Structures are given as structure tokens and as C-alpha cells.
Amino acid sequence: MPLLLAVGASLSLGQSLTSFPSAWLENRLHGFALAGLAGWFLWRDRERLVLAKRGSSLVIAPIAVLSLVWAIGIILNAQLLHQALVPVLLFGWWYAVAGWPAAVVAIPASIVAQLATPFWGLFVVPLQALTVLANSLLLAVTGIDAEISGTYIAIPAGVFEVARGCSGANYFEAGTVIATVYALYFLRHWRARFWAVAVGALMAAVSNWLRVFGLIIIGQATEMQSPLIKDHNAYGWVIFAVVIAAFFALARRFERYD
């Protein structure tokens, strides 16, 4: 019975669920992989999921409010709002009908599903500010004269703009997703999982700081004539790959801590 109710709840969110593929096809193809991974987590733990006990009425009021917010998002065509609420509502409804023990089993799948929602743009502005701050500190250490004005960094050789696309949100998303999947798959305790994700997200952000700092150093050394000044996409992902490799080198420490 709880399983049938969960299926019915999923169908009621059909308008949101059918909007995900087109959003993923635009710029987040890894969303399909995350959806598949969430399904795999549910399938792996299916025996514990169906051993549902008495449901809980504690979440009915919050879920009712969130359902109303979801409906408003649908009416206003606020895709980010209604898509981000889908994993939360599905988890809440499962908690309500199956009880907390069954809901705990669904947490990994819910987290992975949440990662597939397009909420990452919310991090652009704070990451942009952190990138400027980090590079101002790095430049102070190197002794290069730099003048910071908003998102612009002026050095003797020229001016760099830490635009929205240079905030590192794409690296932050990739690093957080990788660290979360690793933590959920290889670690058992939530404390170890939390620290693994926190370190992975931080290292992803640092990779962008190093990327921008490297470009500034290259620009200063070449009088802004290096081809990397104009085309540095591959350069950025190489730095990210090196940093994430370092994260996996640290992973053994998380496993011992776990």
C-alpha cells in the first residue's frame, strides 16, 4: 500500500518530472546519470524500502505547505522552484506513508535526485565574490600590484573580469556531485559523508581560484598575449581534474575515519 501511494504521488508531480529531460539536454547531461543512480539506490535497497512501518503524521503540515509552493511554481512557470521541490516532496510523502525507518533508506536516492535539479545557479554570485577575494589575497602574497574594483582585477599588464562564467559554479557543481556520489557509495556514516562532501566542494572552489590566479600570472608574464587569455576552457578542466585527483588521494583518510 505505501508503495502504491508513493507511485501515485510521483504521478501527481508529472508536470515537473517531464520537464527534467529538456533541462538536462540543454546543459546538464549528467542529470540523466544522476537520475539513473538515484533509481539504482532505490533498487539496491528495495527490500528495506518495502518493509514499511506505520506512517508519520508529523510531516503532513510541512508537506502540505511545500505542495502549495510547488503548485504556485507550476502556475508561475518557475521551473527552478517546482523542480527543486520534487525530491523533497517525494521524500516527505514517503516518510508520511511509510514511516521514518523506510524514509532513512531513501535518503541517498533523494540526495542524488536533488543534485540533478538546476539550483546550482544560486551559487554563482557568492562564488564570484570568493574568487575575487581569494585572488586578491594570492596577488598580495606574490607582490604583483593589483587594484580590485567589484569583479575587475587590474594588474600592470591589463584588466581581468571575474565574470559570472568565471565564478567556478560549473567546477563547484562537478566537484560537489563527485564527492557526494563517492560519499554515498563508499562511506557508511553520515559524519564521514558530510566531511567528504565539504572537502570535495571546497577543493572544487579552490580549483577555480587557482585557474583564475594562473591566468593572471600568465597574462602578466606575457603582456596579455598568451592564447590562454582568450580560450581557457580546457585549461580550467585540467586544473579541476588535478584537484579532484588530489581529493581521491585524500579519500583513504575519509574511509579510515568512517
JOTA-V966901 format. One record per helix or strand. SS is the DSSP state (H for helix, E for strand). FROM is the first residue (numbers start at 0). TO is the last residue. Records with the same first field share a line. If there is no record, write none. Layout:
SS->FROM-TO, FROM-TO
//
This chain:
H->1-11, 13-26, 29-43, 45-48, 59-74, 78-97, 99-104, 106-114, 119-141, 163-165, 168-185, 189-220, 226-228, 232-256
E->145-148, 151-154, 157-160
//
